[in-house]
């Protein structure tokens, strides 16, 4: 853990590309969650009747119930997308950079 | 010595509970007071104390072993433990109660709880693991002046921990009161005593395993009840919801957002608190230090999110099942027309109606295990803030020995339990899920902004961090005190509450960010400049973790 190693890494183009890529991915996914979630909250706050509407004429189950389940599923899906990317691509490229700057 | 203390406590507890049995039986023939509960409960207590003994033998005298189980917890195990930490009694008891009372509104809380998890993963988890050792104060003070930053981080952690403990202890007290016929106060003392033993003797290792066992039990209990609900309605969702709509006083309105969000500002505020608050909860943040690297940290979150998704989806069924099955059943209503034991006991009434005494016994033991596990995790987080941040670093300026630090931590465990128990007597009748909403708001206002900024923004200085966290903490706390929930319902003050919103996050979170930013930008001090200059190096470390023992993905 020498000071030099950090600066070497910092200036390494592959490391810079990798951290930019990570930033882009995490921000996109976080924004996606934000949009989905606050879309839901705004709907609950300003147009609750939309969520209360039945899914179809022959059911009492409302759009809101399905939306709720979809929110939960989207949380898992987004976590899944990130972990697949991070475990395969990010970790591999990071190791390459780390080895290159040893 | 430890072993004998634990043994004596277990025996004492068993005697106390068993002797309470005849008294409980005499109170009434309510099926929820039954020996099966006691047996399940004692089994859990026995197993968890055995784990504590095992963990205590593996030495908890080094800080690393005590705070983080030496960083040796596997990602999958930690994922279950996070889920355990997170699915508190507030969800199992409180959300069911909330859905029972107001239908759809209860779901909004749950969805927010879940959505907080991916946010932790994307914004915080990996840099947190790469930069910290024991507390999130480690991370924030990485390049900032240690003493002021740790002082404020430790303080806000303590506040969050105490309020969170209140929410859990209120649930626990009510539960024991109902099940064993023990007075509320004795119930609080039993829980407080047990959590002090787990945390004080077993440290993070015992806390983690108690948490894992509890997560599995909770899932099992929820699955069984959900299955029985569906079985009762011929596995037709349509039939279940139709019955719920028919019997609930507001009928169709339970299928849509209602009173909880009648005020859009409250809804947005709650939403913000839930989505960002998780990333500021000290006991959740602490869990990331128990795994060895960033890769294991992200695996933990994925496991935790998956687990919670299934659990919360089942909670939909439990909540609406409670409306459909329990409503109008005279066995669960007292003379005044109120639910016996309060609405928070709804899930037990549901279990009683569907599966009789055996299922109530099991569910009650699960709820109990849940509370015990969560209070243990939360208490450990509070105690480490006291010993690691406040004592070892702020007071003793890093000169305390590990042994001394761990000892202070154990003393803090006792102190925190006492304070939390006393406050729980004041807040006896609040809905526990509502209090948890407030915890999230404080966490999102006081901890999250400076943690997030310290990781991502090089411009943050010590002054900015302290100002941001201080304002976030003060603003969220004072807005809560001035809100209807405290002003009117707890303090019984005359007139309308000065702040009309129940949840402060919509105002206090942006305020904390703006203050932290503004003070940092205006900070012209030399130390501020040095702190900014140290960011690139911190950034590389936060991304790679190369300075800690291992690098992600390599063994």
Contacts between the chains, C-beta under 8 A, distances in Angstrom:
chain1	res1	chain2	res2	distance
A	1	B	546	7.3
A	1	B	547	4.2
A	3	B	537	7.3
A	5	B	546	7.0
A	6	B	536	7.7
A	6	B	537	4.7
A	6	B	540	4.6
A	6	B	541	6.8
A	7	B	536	8.0
A	7	B	537	7.6
A	9	B	540	5.1
A	9	B	544	6.7
A	9	B	546	7.7
A	10	B	536	5.6
A	10	B	537	7.7
A	10	B	539	7.7
A	10	B	540	5.2
A	15	B	540	7.6
A	15	B	543	7.9
A	18	B	543	7.9
A	19	B	539	7.7
A	19	B	543	5.4
A	22	B	543	7.1
A	26	B	122	4.5
A	26	B	123	7.1
A	29	B	118	7.3
A	29	B	122	5.5
A	30	B	118	7.9
A	30	B	119	6.4
A	30	B	122	4.6
A	30	B	123	6.1
A	33	B	115	6.1
A	33	B	118	5.6
A	33	B	119	6.3
A	33	B	122	7.7
A	33	B	275	7.6
A	34	B	275	7.4
A	37	B	111	7.6
A	37	B	112	7.5
A	37	B	115	5.0
A	37	B	271	6.8
A	37	B	275	5.8
A	38	B	268	7.6
A	38	B	271	6.4
A	40	B	111	7.1
A	41	B	108	7.5
A	41	B	267	5.7
A	41	B	268	6.0
A	41	B	270	8.0
A	41	B	271	3.9
A	42	B	268	7.5
A	44	B	108	6.0
A	44	B	257	4.0
A	44	B	261	5.0
A	44	B	267	5.7
A	45	B	257	7.5
A	45	B	261	5.3
A	45	B	264	3.8
A	45	B	267	3.8
A	45	B	268	6.2
A	46	B	264	5.8
A	48	B	256	5.0
A	48	B	257	4.1
A	48	B	258	7.1
A	48	B	261	6.7
A	49	B	256	6.5
A	51	B	104	7.3
A	51	B	256	5.2
A	51	B	257	5.9
A	52	B	104	7.7
A	52	B	252	7.2
A	52	B	253	7.3
A	52	B	255	5.4
A	52	B	256	2.6
A	52	B	257	7.6
A	54	B	255	7.8
A	59	B	238	5.9
A	60	B	238	6.7
A	60	B	241	5.1
A	60	B	242	5.1
A	60	B	245	5.7
A	60	B	252	7.7
A	60	B	255	7.0
A	61	B	237	6.1
A	61	B	238	6.7
A	61	B	241	5.4
A	61	B	255	7.5
A	62	B	104	7.7
A	62	B	255	3.8
A	62	B	256	6.2
A	64	B	104	5.7
A	64	B	107	7.6
A	64	B	255	6.3
A	64	B	256	5.7
A	64	B	257	7.0
A	65	B	104	7.8
A	65	B	107	7.8
A	65	B	241	7.6
A	65	B	255	6.8
A	65	B	316	7.1
A	68	B	104	8.0
A	68	B	107	4.7
A	68	B	110	7.9
A	68	B	111	5.7
A	68	B	316	6.9
A	69	B	313	6.2
A	69	B	316	7.3
A	71	B	111	4.7
A	71	B	114	7.5
A	71	B	115	6.8
A	72	B	110	8.0
A	72	B	111	6.5
A	72	B	114	5.5
A	72	B	309	4.9
A	72	B	312	5.7
A	72	B	313	5.9
A	73	B	309	6.9
A	75	B	114	4.9
A	75	B	115	5.2
A	75	B	117	6.5
A	75	B	118	5.4
A	75	B	305	6.1
A	75	B	309	6.6
A	76	B	305	5.5
A	76	B	306	5.7
A	76	B	309	4.7
A	78	B	118	5.0
A	79	B	117	6.9
A	79	B	118	4.7
A	79	B	121	6.0
A	79	B	301	6.4
A	79	B	302	5.3
A	79	B	305	4.6
A	79	B	306	7.9
A	80	B	302	6.8
A	82	B	118	7.4
A	82	B	121	6.4
A	82	B	122	6.4
A	82	B	298	7.4
A	83	B	121	7.9
A	83	B	298	5.4
A	83	B	299	7.1
A	83	B	301	7.9
A	83	B	302	4.7
A	86	B	126	8.0
A	86	B	295	7.7
A	86	B	298	5.8
A	87	B	295	6.6
A	87	B	298	7.4
A	87	B	299	7.9
A	87	B	553	7.7
A	91	B	295	6.1
A	91	B	552	5.3
A	91	B	553	3.7
A	92	B	553	7.3
A	94	B	543	7.7
A	94	B	544	6.2
A	94	B	551	7.5
A	94	B	552	6.7
A	94	B	553	7.4
A	95	B	551	6.8
A	95	B	553	5.9
A	95	B	554	6.3
A	98	B	544	6.6
A	98	B	546	6.2
A	98	B	551	6.0
